[in-house]
Structures are given as structure tokens and as C-alpha cells.
């Protein structure tokens, strides 16, 4: 298997996937997609893209594994703790003024961010009047997120993150340790709706007070980033908040003048017009 994919072959491959399954990866960062395609092919000893295409279009179970490979994200609870501290100190007070709070976590992956936000809301007395929509393109990731079971070996890191994020309790109060796993309290997901949503193709489905989409846009090209940021703009209520990842920005977005920086360093923005 060579390590070069012909441009025409690559585009035809993505178009076939879009036509058959409705997943549009054409505006994902090409270098990332190609790297993950090679990784997938190498792991399954598939010699060329043409053969991979035939397998994916015939075998839906293998296609689901392929989607998982393409949409994999590295995540952890309270990742970038100062971001959560920024939400706690600069956003929560505004959210508390609403009788009912709607939050969208877009690209929620395996759910670590969902439980982090739920814990933060619980500690601020807002979880019971909040609803969190946790969405992702990857069905396997969503299933993991629903379970709320994570490796016990990760709890040391998660505890440290939680403390740096301004946590108010013992982190161990939120999960039950069993064998080598940590099962998070079911009450944390009582007000969470887990659902499939494709940022590349799907539309707005509600109006939100807070949208978090962290370390997802970096995998998209400029055109898709613009589309997604427009989607978030349309989905935010007036003076709603948007949180992005540390390598992401509104700087080159056509909507940049419609937001003001709530926390420049932590990439937290407020919709102003």
C-alpha cells in the first residue's frame, strides 16, 4: 500500500460515502482525513482506497468503525481546567438569570465534557433547571457517553483537572469505583439528551444559552468552520455564550463582529448582535 492518495480517487471516495450514508467529510481537513484513512487501512490490511470504498459501501458495521476512526477526539474530564474556571466565574452568573437553561455540547465524543459541565452546573445549583443536548456524529462515541463509565486509572488526572477548575467537593463523590472502572452518578445525566448530529450537514434544532464546541473546528477546513460558526450563531439566543477550543478562534469568521470576548485566553465569547 502506497502512502499517496490520488486527488480524484480521494474526492470520488468521499462523494460515494456522502451519497450512500449521508456523511459529508469533504470539508474536513484533508491531511487529517488522509492520515486516518491510512491508519484504518493499515490496521485492516487493505491495500488501496478503491478496495476500502467497496468494503465500506457493502459492510455497514465496518463503515461505523471507519466513522469512529475519522471522528476520534482526544478528551478528558475538565480538560483545560482554566476554561471551566472561566465558565464558572464569567458565564454562570448570567446563566443563573434564566428560568430554564439550554446548553449544547457539539462534538461531545465519549462524554467526558458532558459530565464535567453537569458537575459544574450541579455545584452552582443550576443542573435541575438545565437541559444539556450532547451531540456527536459517531454512534459508538454517543453510546459510550450514555454509559458514563470511564477508566479508573484516569481519575487521578480528572481529579486534578476538577480541582484546578474550581471544584467545590471531593471529585470521588461523583462516581462509584468498581474493578478498573469509574461509573458516574446517573443523576448527572438525568437532564442530558444524547443525540446524533452532523455539524457538516445538519441544521440548528433549538435556541441555546451556551454552546460548547471545543477542539472540533480544528479538524475542518475554513469553509466548513464558517458554516459551523454560522450554525452556532443562529442557534444562540441574544447574549448567549460560545466556548471554543484553545487552538480555535472567531478571528477569521464572518461573524466575529457579532461576538465579544468574555474570556480571550479561554476562547469564551458572547453573542452581542
RAGI-V233112 format. One record per residue. N is the residue number from 1. RES is the residue in three letters. SS is DSSP state (H for helix, E for strand, L for the rest). PSI is psi as a letter, one per 40 degrees, with the letter a starting at -180 (999 if undefined). Layout:
n,res,ss,psi
N,RES,SS,PSI
N,RES,SS,PSI
//
This chain:
n,res,ss,psi
1,UNK,L,h
2,UNK,L,i
3,UNK,L,f
4,UNK,L,h
5,UNK,L,h
6,UNK,L,h
7,UNK,H,d
8,UNK,H,d
9,UNK,H,d
10,UNK,H,d
11,UNK,H,d
12,UNK,H,d
13,UNK,H,d
14,UNK,H,d
15,UNK,H,d
16,UNK,H,d
17,UNK,H,d
18,UNK,H,d
19,UNK,H,d
20,UNK,H,d
21,UNK,H,e
22,UNK,L,e
23,UNK,L,h
24,UNK,L,h
25,UNK,L,e
26,UNK,L,d
27,UNK,L,e
28,UNK,E,i
29,UNK,L,h
30,UNK,H,d
31,UNK,H,d
32,UNK,H,d
33,UNK,H,d
34,UNK,H,d
35,UNK,H,d
36,UNK,H,d
37,UNK,H,d
38,UNK,H,d
39,UNK,H,d
40,UNK,H,d
41,UNK,H,d
42,UNK,H,d
43,UNK,H,d
44,UNK,L,e
45,UNK,L,f
46,UNK,L,h
47,UNK,L,d
48,UNK,L,i
49,UNK,H,d
50,UNK,H,d
51,UNK,H,d
52,UNK,H,d
53,UNK,H,d
54,UNK,H,d
55,UNK,H,d
56,UNK,H,d
57,UNK,H,e
58,UNK,H,d
59,UNK,L,g
60,UNK,H,d
61,UNK,H,d
62,UNK,H,d
63,UNK,H,d
64,UNK,H,d
65,UNK,H,d
66,UNK,H,d
67,UNK,H,d
68,UNK,H,d
69,UNK,H,d
70,UNK,H,d
71,UNK,L,e
72,UNK,L,h
73,UNK,L,i
74,UNK,L,h
75,UNK,L,i
76,UNK,L,i
77,UNK,L,h
78,UNK,L,f
79,UNK,L,h
80,UNK,L,g
81,UNK,H,d
82,UNK,H,d
83,UNK,H,d
84,UNK,H,d
85,UNK,H,d
86,UNK,H,d
87,UNK,H,d
88,UNK,H,d
89,UNK,H,d
90,UNK,H,e
91,UNK,L,d
92,UNK,H,d
93,UNK,H,d
94,UNK,H,d
95,UNK,H,d
96,UNK,L,e
97,UNK,L,e
98,UNK,L,i
99,UNK,L,d
100,UNK,L,h
101,UNK,E,h
102,UNK,E,h
103,UNK,E,h
104,UNK,E,h
105,UNK,E,h
106,UNK,E,h
107,UNK,L,f
108,UNK,L,e
109,UNK,L,b
110,UNK,L,e
111,UNK,L,e
112,UNK,H,d
113,UNK,H,d
114,UNK,H,d
115,UNK,H,d
116,UNK,H,d
117,UNK,H,d
118,UNK,H,d
119,UNK,H,d
120,UNK,H,d
121,UNK,H,d
122,UNK,H,d
123,UNK,H,d
124,UNK,L,e
125,UNK,L,f
126,UNK,L,e
127,UNK,H,d
128,UNK,H,d
129,UNK,H,f
130,UNK,E,i
131,UNK,E,h
132,UNK,E,h
133,UNK,E,h
134,UNK,E,h
135,UNK,E,i
136,UNK,E,i
137,UNK,L,e
138,UNK,L,h
139,UNK,H,d
140,UNK,H,d
141,UNK,H,d
142,UNK,H,d
143,UNK,H,d
144,UNK,H,d
145,UNK,H,d
146,UNK,H,d
147,UNK,H,d
148,UNK,L,f
149,UNK,E,h
150,UNK,E,i
151,UNK,E,h
152,UNK,H,d
153,UNK,H,e
154,UNK,H,e
155,UNK,H,d
156,UNK,H,d
157,UNK,H,d
158,UNK,H,d
159,UNK,H,d
160,UNK,H,d
161,UNK,H,d
162,UNK,H,d
163,UNK,H,d
164,UNK,H,d
165,UNK,L,e
166,UNK,L,f
167,UNK,L,i
168,UNK,L,e
169,UNK,L,a
170,UNK,L,h
171,UNK,H,d
172,UNK,H,e
173,UNK,H,e
174,UNK,H,e
175,UNK,E,i
176,UNK,E,h
177,UNK,E,h
178,UNK,E,h
179,UNK,L,b
180,UNK,L,f
181,UNK,E,i
182,UNK,E,h
183,UNK,E,h
184,UNK,E,i
185,UNK,L,h
186,UNK,H,d
187,UNK,H,d
188,UNK,H,d
189,UNK,H,e
190,UNK,L,d
191,UNK,L,f
192,UNK,E,h
193,UNK,E,h
194,UNK,E,h
195,UNK,E,i
196,UNK,E,h
197,UNK,L,h
198,UNK,L,h
199,UNK,L,d
200,UNK,L,d
201,UNK,L,d
202,UNK,L,i
203,UNK,L,i
204,UNK,L,i
205,UNK,L,e
206,UNK,L,i
207,UNK,L,h
208,UNK,E,i
209,UNK,E,d
210,UNK,E,h
211,UNK,E,h
212,UNK,E,h
213,UNK,E,g
214,UNK,L,h
215,UNK,L,f
216,UNK,L,d
217,UNK,H,d
218,UNK,H,e
219,UNK,H,e
220,UNK,E,i
221,UNK,L,i
222,UNK,H,d
223,UNK,H,d
224,UNK,H,d
225,UNK,H,d
226,UNK,H,d
227,UNK,H,d
228,UNK,H,d
229,UNK,H,d
230,UNK,H,d
231,UNK,H,d
232,UNK,H,d
233,UNK,H,d
234,UNK,H,d
235,UNK,H,e
236,UNK,E,i
237,UNK,E,i
238,UNK,E,h
239,UNK,E,f
240,UNK,E,i
241,UNK,E,i
242,UNK,E,h
243,UNK,E,h
244,UNK,E,i
245,UNK,L,i
246,UNK,L,d
247,UNK,L,e
248,UNK,L,i
249,UNK,L,i
250,UNK,L,e
251,UNK,L,d
252,UNK,L,e
253,UNK,L,i
254,UNK,L,e
255,UNK,L,e
256,UNK,H,d
257,UNK,H,e
258,UNK,H,e
259,UNK,E,i
260,UNK,E,i
261,UNK,E,h
262,UNK,E,d
263,UNK,E,g
264,UNK,L,d
265,UNK,L,d
266,UNK,L,e
267,UNK,L,f
268,UNK,E,h
269,UNK,E,i
270,UNK,E,h
271,UNK,E,h
272,UNK,L,e
273,UNK,L,999
//
